[in-house]
């Protein structure tokens, strides 16, 4: 038997969508208000879902408390109340801090923490109406 366990988390962060290879006019045209040189922030909502076999000894796919602790340590602490473009690698080295790239960053930090028997999916809400899903592909 297989099942999916999900954990909902939250963090606040500021960022600026800006491609350093483009001039200011192209950045403003492509990214609009999200290219504000003084940054803007979001109240990100994160859902981490793990799908895998149900352990017959525990009844778990993965321990929910351990999942919460891993999200806190590897995601919330490094991202909450941060300026992603200035404080978080690789975004402060020029990678665009889009929701898509942030979701990949989250996935890459969490997946090594899980057993190979589970598959991870990241759902990251940048706003209540805009979100991205990433599962390693």
QUIZI-V40113 format. One record per residue. RES is the residue in three letters. SS is DSSP state (h for helix, s for strand, l for the rest). NEAR is the number of other C-alpha atoms within 10 Angstrom. Layout:
res=RES ss=SS near=NEAR
res=RES ss=SS near=NEAR
This chain:
res=UNK ss=l near=8
res=UNK ss=s near=11
res=UNK ss=s near=13
res=UNK ss=s near=17
res=UNK ss=s near=16
res=UNK ss=s near=18
res=UNK ss=s near=14
res=UNK ss=s near=13
res=UNK ss=s near=16
res=UNK ss=s near=17
res=UNK ss=s near=18
res=UNK ss=s near=16
res=UNK ss=s near=18
res=UNK ss=s near=19
res=UNK ss=s near=24
res=UNK ss=l near=23
res=UNK ss=l near=23
res=UNK ss=l near=25
res=UNK ss=l near=17
res=UNK ss=l near=11
res=UNK ss=l near=9
res=UNK ss=l near=10
res=UNK ss=l near=10
res=UNK ss=h near=13
res=UNK ss=h near=9
res=UNK ss=h near=13
res=UNK ss=h near=19
res=UNK ss=h near=17
res=UNK ss=h near=10
res=UNK ss=h near=13
res=UNK ss=h near=14
res=UNK ss=h near=13
res=UNK ss=h near=14
res=UNK ss=h near=18
res=UNK ss=h near=19
res=UNK ss=l near=15
res=UNK ss=l near=13
res=UNK ss=l near=9
res=UNK ss=l near=16
res=UNK ss=s near=15
res=UNK ss=s near=16
res=UNK ss=s near=14
res=UNK ss=s near=16
res=UNK ss=s near=18
res=UNK ss=s near=17
res=UNK ss=s near=25
res=UNK ss=s near=17
res=UNK ss=s near=23
res=UNK ss=s near=18
res=UNK ss=s near=22
res=UNK ss=s near=17
res=UNK ss=s near=19
res=UNK ss=s near=16
res=UNK ss=l near=16
res=UNK ss=l near=12
res=UNK ss=l near=9
res=UNK ss=l near=6
res=UNK ss=l near=9
res=UNK ss=l near=10
res=UNK ss=l near=16
res=UNK ss=l near=20
res=UNK ss=l near=22
res=UNK ss=l near=11
res=UNK ss=h near=13
res=UNK ss=h near=10
res=UNK ss=h near=10
res=UNK ss=h near=20
res=UNK ss=h near=15
res=UNK ss=h near=12
res=UNK ss=h near=16
res=UNK ss=h near=23
res=UNK ss=h near=17
res=UNK ss=h near=12
res=UNK ss=h near=14
res=UNK ss=h near=20
res=UNK ss=h near=18
res=UNK ss=h near=12
res=UNK ss=h near=14
res=UNK ss=h near=20
res=UNK ss=l near=17
res=UNK ss=l near=15
res=UNK ss=s near=17
res=UNK ss=s near=20
res=UNK ss=h near=23
res=UNK ss=h near=22
res=UNK ss=h near=15
res=UNK ss=h near=13
res=UNK ss=l near=14
res=UNK ss=l near=13
res=UNK ss=l near=16
res=UNK ss=h near=20
res=UNK ss=h near=15
res=UNK ss=h near=11
res=UNK ss=l near=14
res=UNK ss=l near=16
res=UNK ss=l near=20
res=UNK ss=l near=24
res=UNK ss=l near=17
res=UNK ss=h near=19
res=UNK ss=h near=16
res=UNK ss=h near=16
res=UNK ss=h near=21
res=UNK ss=h near=23
res=UNK ss=h near=20
res=UNK ss=h near=16
res=UNK ss=h near=21
res=UNK ss=h near=20
res=UNK ss=h near=13
res=UNK ss=h near=13
res=UNK ss=h near=19
res=UNK ss=h near=17
res=UNK ss=h near=9
res=UNK ss=h near=12
res=UNK ss=l near=14
res=UNK ss=l near=10
res=UNK ss=l near=10
res=UNK ss=l near=10
res=UNK ss=l near=19
res=UNK ss=s near=15
res=UNK ss=s near=20
res=UNK ss=s near=20
res=UNK ss=s near=21
res=UNK ss=s near=21
res=UNK ss=s near=25
res=UNK ss=s near=20
res=UNK ss=l near=21
res=UNK ss=l near=11
res=UNK ss=l near=9
res=UNK ss=l near=6
res=UNK ss=l near=9
res=UNK ss=s near=16
res=UNK ss=s near=17
res=UNK ss=s near=17
res=UNK ss=s near=18
res=UNK ss=l near=16
res=UNK ss=l near=13
res=UNK ss=l near=4
